[in-house]
Amino acid sequence: MKINSVLFTENSISNINKIIGQHELNTEIGGSLVGYQQDEQLIITHASDPGGNTKMSFDSIEIDGEYVTRFCNRLNELSKHKLYFLGDWHTHLSNNLNPSNRDLIAMKRLSSYTPYEYRDSLITVIINHYDPVKIKTYSLYKGRKLKSISHFIVPNPSWIEEFI
């Protein structure tokens, strides 16, 4: 299903800002995004760090897949399958928040592990490492390109409080 917008809960934005704040300023950082879909919106409730076996450089990040899979699966089980993996986030060390060719390749690879009917709802979020309020959100469009979509920050839904 096509996604028109992404709602970041205060918890997810807080998680991302905390992770960026604990990290060096000379490599990208990132992680996975967990939440749920409501009509044509994704609601991001949680964001992970990248895990211990992550490979980071100035212009790329390869997130620890086993670690973030455990993170997502744990939230999925705790929420009785209401929360699940929706995509990833990472920083760029510049004002350029457009996806790189590497970002597109990573999303295509992620989509190959995603059931076909959910592939158009996968997202990637790119954040300015030095100014984390600058965010761009993209969805994978027809498995071929990353399309910019709008995003908003919203209060935490009361039912997710027990999973924070």
matplotlib code that plots the C-alpha trace (Angstrom):
import matplotlib.pyplot as plt

x = [0.0, 1.2, 2.4, 1.4, 3.1, 5.1, 4.3, 7.3, 6.3, 8.1, 9.7, 11.2, 12.6, 14.0, 15.6, 17.2, 18.5, 20.0, 21.8, 23.2, 24.3, 26.2, 28.1, 31.2, 30.8, 33.0, 30.9, 27.3, 25.1, 21.7, 19.4, 16.0, 12.5, 9.6, 5.9, 2.7, 0.6, -2.7, -4.3, -1.8, 0.4, 3.2, 3.5, 7.1, 7.2, 10.7, 14.2, 17.2, 20.9, 22.9, 24.3, 27.8, 28.9, 28.0, 30.5, 30.6, 32.5, 32.2, 29.8, 28.2, 26.9, 26.2, 23.9, 24.3, 21.4, 21.2, 21.1, 18.3, 16.4, 16.4, 15.3, 12.4, 11.3, 11.4, 9.0, 6.9, 6.4, 6.0, 3.2, 1.5, 2.4, 1.1, 4.6, 6.9, 9.9, 9.1, 12.5, 15.7, 17.3, 20.8, 22.6, 24.5, 27.5, 26.3, 23.3, 22.6, 19.7, 19.0, 19.4, 22.7, 22.8, 24.1, 20.9, 18.7, 20.7, 20.2, 16.5, 16.2, 18.1, 15.8, 12.7, 13.8, 13.3, 9.9, 6.7, 5.7, 2.5, 4.5, 7.4, 6.0, 5.6, 9.3, 10.9, 14.4, 15.0, 18.0, 19.0, 21.5, 24.1, 25.0, 21.4, 19.1, 15.9, 16.6, 15.0, 13.9, 11.7, 11.6, 9.5, 10.5, 8.3, 7.5, 10.8, 12.7, 13.3, 13.1, 10.3, 10.2, 7.2, 6.0, 6.5, 5.3, 6.2, 3.3, 2.8, 3.2, 0.0, -1.0, -1.0, 2.7, 3.8, 4.3, 6.8, 9.0]
y = [0.0, 3.5, 5.7, 9.4, 10.5, 9.3, 10.3, 10.1, 9.8, 11.8, 8.5, 7.7, 11.2, 11.1, 7.7, 9.0, 12.2, 10.3, 7.9, 10.7, 12.6, 9.6, 9.2, 10.6, 13.3, 11.8, 8.8, 8.1, 6.5, 4.8, 2.0, 0.4, 1.9, 0.1, 1.1, 0.4, 1.4, 3.2, 3.7, 5.5, 6.6, 5.0, 5.7, 5.3, 4.5, 3.2, 3.6, 1.4, 2.1, 0.2, -2.6, -3.6, -5.2, -2.1, -0.8, 2.9, 5.4, 9.1, 8.4, 5.0, 2.7, -1.0, -1.7, -4.9, -6.9, -9.6, -6.9, -4.8, -8.0, -9.0, -5.4, -5.5, -9.0, -8.2, -5.2, -7.3, -10.0, -7.6, -5.7, -8.9, -8.2, -4.6, -3.1, -4.2, -3.2, -0.3, 0.7, 2.4, 5.7, 7.1, 10.3, 12.2, 14.3, 17.2, 19.3, 17.0, 14.8, 13.3, 9.6, 8.3, 5.5, 3.3, 4.3, 3.1, -0.2, -0.8, -0.2, -2.5, -5.2, -4.7, -5.0, -8.4, -9.6, -8.0, -9.6, -8.2, -6.5, -4.4, -3.3, 0.1, 0.9, 0.5, 3.8, 5.2, 8.4, 10.6, 13.0, 15.8, 14.5, 18.0, 19.4, 16.5, 18.5, 18.4, 15.2, 13.8, 10.7, 8.5, 5.5, 2.8, 3.5, 0.5, -1.1, 1.2, 4.6, 6.5, 9.0, 11.9, 11.8, 14.2, 13.6, 15.1, 14.7, 13.6, 12.7, 9.1, 7.0, 6.0, 2.3, 2.3, 3.7, 0.1, -0.6, 2.4]
z = [0.0, -0.9, 2.1, 2.1, 5.3, 8.3, 11.9, 14.3, 17.9, 20.5, 21.7, 18.3, 17.8, 21.3, 20.7, 17.4, 19.0, 22.0, 19.7, 17.5, 20.6, 21.9, 18.7, 17.1, 14.6, 11.9, 10.7, 9.8, 12.4, 12.1, 13.0, 12.4, 12.7, 14.3, 14.4, 12.6, 9.6, 9.8, 6.5, 4.3, 7.2, 9.1, 12.8, 14.0, 17.7, 18.2, 16.7, 17.4, 17.5, 14.8, 17.0, 17.9, 14.6, 12.5, 9.9, 9.8, 7.7, 6.7, 3.9, 4.7, 7.3, 7.3, 10.2, 12.3, 10.8, 13.5, 16.3, 14.7, 13.8, 17.5, 18.4, 16.0, 16.8, 20.6, 20.1, 17.8, 20.4, 23.4, 21.5, 20.4, 16.8, 16.7, 16.2, 13.4, 11.3, 8.9, 7.6, 8.7, 9.6, 9.2, 9.2, 6.5, 7.5, 5.3, 4.5, 1.5, 2.7, -0.7, -0.9, -2.4, -4.9, -1.9, 0.0, -2.9, -3.2, 0.6, 0.4, -2.6, -0.7, 2.4, 0.2, -1.1, 2.5, 2.8, 1.7, -1.7, -0.4, 2.1, -0.1, -1.0, 2.6, 3.5, 4.4, 4.9, 6.9, 6.4, 9.1, 9.2, 11.7, 12.9, 13.0, 13.7, 13.4, 9.6, 8.4, 5.1, 4.7, 1.7, 0.7, -1.8, -4.8, -7.0, -5.9, -8.2, -6.6, -3.4, -3.3, -0.7, 1.6, 4.3, 8.0, 11.3, 14.9, 17.2, 20.8, 21.9, 21.5, 25.1, 24.3, 23.4, 26.8, 28.2, 25.4, 25.9]

ax = plt.figure().add_subplot(projection="3d")
ax.plot(x, y, z, "-o")
ax.set_aspect("equal")
plt.show()
